[in-house]
Amino acid sequence: MDYLDLLTDPAIVLIVTGGIIFILGFAGCVGALRENTFLLMFFYLVLIIVLILEVVVFIVAIVFTQQTYAKVDTVIERAIINYREDLDLRNLIDFIQMEVRY
């Protein structure tokens, strides 16, 4: 199993993202309710880090446009090859093709 398969597995991505959002939201909510400066500072710093990471990923994607397209092509080709074998992948590709319009 390739690391790229693990990183692009929708279930893992959703679980990790949901866990991070839950922890961040909980810290912000409890910090505001209890006026806890530590939790509010944690909330603030994590939001700043997420913003910085988003900007860095955007800049890297623009600077390395060809490599980004090549990596996306590789992932899409793998998805097409495994279309019939993985039901979740098949449903994802079908959903994208039906809902995303240019």
Secondary structure, 3 states (H helix, E strand, C coil): CCHHHHHCCHHHHHHHHHHHHHHHHHHHHHHHHHCCHHHHHHHHHHHHHHHHHHHHHHHHHHHCHHHHHHHHHHHHHHHHHCCCCCHHHHHHHHHHHHHCCC
